[in-house]
Amino acid sequence: MKHFLSVKDAVDVQALVKEALLYKKTPYADKHIGKNRTMGLLFFNSSLRTRLSTQRAAQNLGLELIVMNVSQDGWGLEFAEGAIMNGNKAEHIKEAAPVIGQYCDIVGIRSFPSLTDREDDYNETVINQFVKYTGRPIVSLESATRHPLQSLADLITIEELKPKPRPKVVLTWAPHVKALPQAVPNSFAEWMNAADVDFVITHPKGYELAPEFVGDAKVTYNQEEAFADADFIYAKNWSSYQDYGKILNQDPAWMVTMDKMKLTNNAKFMHCLPVRRNVVVEDAVLDSPHSVVVQQAGNRIWAAQVVIKQLLLKIIREESPYLF
């Protein structure tokens, strides 16, 4: 694994899940492999679970950490090639990224999309420029189009709780008060398509995800039909991909309720958090045994830990190939 930006970087998805579950039982088993190494975590946007879980995972592996809120603490960064920097951007990524690479062995980047320029967002300008210029392994802590650490944690959770070998997993759109990115649903769909599950996506018309993420999933505009006999319900809001970044529908009828959960096969309710109660999902679901959102969030540690370990091992192999 050279970088961790999407499911495509996982050579063996099931092996990652299996190893993550071992870390959950023995979190300090590889405490030695990060000794005298440093991971930098750069946040262009707010974070709670991603920040804390990745810090904990890195510490479990013996790494030192540098954490920076770039938007608040750093210079404004310019990412455009050939830019005339006579505006409010003081530093170019061509200098900033390699400098960061001098300080860190691995770098995690979190950035959100603009939701105004689809081409720029889906080109992943920010994270790809760090990949290009940092000279270090890059871990996506969420990008414009994907959130792979979240999706790996989601798959770990499903593996722990699945009631049968091939469970039915439903990704459902839910209403929200503001326009949100497609990163979490895109990534979840990408990982579910790589897993052994019966995968269904349901949403109102106009909220179709990009085809490359939908993959082989069954898509239906009928939420109740989708919920029938489901083993896992994953709720998430996203804005329109086609009418990019727009809210087309805030229909409260799409909120996840206990009545809808009764249509399922005693399904577990999942959400990446934070979640708006009684907008995305009603209290009765979140406060019931159906909800596994806290367990799901806890698995963020083990997802990050197994990824960071893979990147550390690559660094060690390159430095000391005679050991392998």
N, C-alpha and C positions, 0 to 999 in steps of 0.2 A: 504494500500500500504506500503510494508516494504522497498523496494528499487524501483528504476525506471531504469530498464536496457533494457526493450523491451515492446512491446504491451501486452505481457503476464502479466505484472504487473498492467495493467489498468483493474480494475474490470468491468467498464462500459465505453467503449470508447466514446459513444455518450454523456454521462453525462459529461465527461471531456471536450469535445468540447463545449458543451453548457455553462459550467461554465467559460471556457476560454473566450468565447465571452461576458459574463457578466463582466469579469474583464476588457475587452477592453473598456467598457462603464464606469466602476467604479473602476479604478485601485487601489485606496487606501481604499477600503471598509474593508479590513482585515489588515490594517496597524498595529494593536495591537498584532496580534498573534505571531509575531516574536520578540517581545520585549525581550531584555536581552538574546537573542540567537544568535549564530554565525554559518555562513555557510562558509566552506572552499572550494575554487575552485582551483584544481591542474591541471596545463596544462603541459603535456609532449610534446605538439605540438602547432603550431601556431593557432591562433583563432582571429576572429573579431566579427562576429555576436553572436557566442555562448558565448563568454566572456562577451560582453557588455549587451546582452539581459538577461543573467542569473543574472548578477549583478543588473540590473535594476529591474528584477522581485523580487529578494531577498529584495532589498531596499523598494519596494512597500509593502512588508509584514513586514517591520520593522526590518529586520535582519541586524546584523553587518556582515562584510565580511572580509575574509582573502584570498588573491589571490596570487598564487605562480607559477612561471614558473619553474617547477621542473628540467627540463633538463639544464637550465642555472643557477639557483640559489641554487639548492640542491645538496646533495651528490648523486653519482651514486648508483642506487638501484639494488640490487640483488633479483630476484624473484624465483630462483630455490631452491627447497627443497634439503637440504643436501649439499649445495654448499661449496666448499673450497674457501674462499674469499681471494685469493692471487693475484687477478687481479686488474682491475680498478674500481670495485664496492666496495664502502666504507661502505654501510649500507644495511642491509637486511630488506625486507618488513615486517618481523615478529616483528621488533622493530619500524620501521618507521610508519607503519599504526596505531598501537594502540596509539602511541604518538600523531599522528594527531587527533585521536579520542578523546584524552584528551582535545584538544584545540577547537574542533568544534562539533556542534550538528548534522549537516548534511554535507556531503562531496560530491562534484562533481569532477569527474575524466574525463579527456580527453586524450586519447592515440590512436595512429594509429597502423595499422598492419605493420609487416616487409615486407610483400609481398614476402617472401622467404620460409617460413615454414608454409604451410597451416594448418597443424594439430595444431601447437602452436597458430597461429592467431585465428583459429576457436574454440579453447578451451578457448579463452578470458582470458589468463593467468594474464594480468595486472589487469583488473578490478575485476576479481574474487578473486584475492589475497587481494585486498582492501576490498571487501565484507567479506572475511573470517576473516581478522585480525583487521579491524578498529573498529568494534563494534558500528558503526553508520549507519544510512540510507545512501545509495550511490545513486547518480544520475549520469547516463551516460551522459557525455557531448560530446560523440562520443567514440566508442570503435573500436576494430579491425573489427567487423562484423556488427555493427548497429549504427544508429544515431537517437534514439527515440524522442528526443526533436524536431529535425528537422521534423521528420515525423508527429508528433502531430501538429506542426505548419502548415505543408502542408495540413493536413486534415481540420484544422480550416479554412484555405484559401479556400479550395474546398467547404466547408459548406457555407461560406459567399457568394460565387460567382456562385454556381451551377445553371444552367438554368432549371433544371428539377429534380424530386426527386431522380432518379437513373442515374447520369451522366456517360458518357463514359470517362474513364481516361486512358491515354496512357503514359507508361514509355518508352522512347526511348533512346537507346545508341547513343552517339555522339562522334566524334573523339576528341583526345586530344594529346598534345605533349609529355606527360609522363604517366607512369603507375599509375593509381589511384586505391584506395581500392574499394571493393564492398559494403562498409558499408551503404552509402546512398541508393543505389538501393535495397539492401537487406531489409533495414528497411522500405523504402517506400512501397515495395511489401508486407511486413508483415502487415503493417497498412491498406493498401488498401484491402487486403484480409479480414480484420476485419470490413470493412466499407461497406455501401450499395452503391456500384458502379459497373459498368461494366468495369473490369480491363483487360488491354492488355499490354503485354511487347513485344517490338520489338528490335532486335539487329542482327548484322551479325552472321553467324555461328561461333561457338567457344567461344562466350561470354555468354553462358548459365549460369544463376545464380544457386546456390545450390538449389536442389528441395524443401527443407523445407521452403525456402523463396518464391519461385515461387508459391507454393500452387495451388489455383484454377485458376490462371490467364491464359488467352489465350496467347500463345506465337507464334509470327510470325517473319519470317526473311524478310518480305516485309514491309518496313517502310510506303510506300504510302498506302498500304492496311490498315495498322494499323491506320493511320491518318484519314481515311474516317469517317466523321460524329463525330469525337471526340469533347468532350467539354473541355478537359484539356490535354495539352501536357507537360509532365515533361521530360526535357532533362537532361541526366547525362552520363558522361563517366565512365567506369570501366574496369579494367584489367581482364584477363581471370581467371575464377575459376578453370577450369579443367587443363589448362596449367598454373599453378598458378602464378599470378603476371605478366604475360607476355602481351605485346602488340602484337596482332595478325593481327590487321587491323587498319589503320589510314585513311581509305577511306573518302575523303572530301565530297563525295556524301551523307553521312549520316548527314551532318550539317543541322540544322533546318533553313529553308528559308521561305520567304513569299509565294512562290509558293506552298510549302507543306502546309502551314497554310491555304491556300485557299481550301484545300481538307476537312478541318474540319468544324464543326458546329460553326464557329466563335469562335474557342477555345481560352482559355486563355493559355499563355505560362508561364511555371514555371521552376525554377532552384534554387538550394539551395545556389548558390553563394559561392565563387567568380566564375565568368564565363569568359572564353576567347572568346572575340568577334571575329566574323568572322572565328572561328575554330569550336566551339560548335554550335553557333547560329549567324546568320548574324545581322548586325546593324539594318536593316529594321524591324526585328521582335522585338528586344529588345527596340527599340525606338518607337514602335507602341502601340496603345491601347490594343493590344493582351497581352503585357507583364505585369505580376503582380508580378514580382520578388521582388520589393521593399515592396509592401504590404505583401507578403509572409514572407520576412525577419522581418518586423515589428511584425508579429504574433508570432515570436520566444519569445517575452516577455511574452505573455499570456499563451503560452504553458508551459514555465518554471514556471510561477507563479502558475498555477493550480496544477502542480506536486509538487512544494515545499510546497504549502499549505497542500496537502494531507499528506505529510510526517510529517509536523509540527503537524497536528491534531493527528496523530498516537502517536507522542512523548507525547503530552499533555494528551491524553487518558491514556497512560501507567503510567504517573506520577501522574495523578489525576483522577482515574477511577470513583470517586464518582460524578464528574461533568457531567457524561454522562449516 
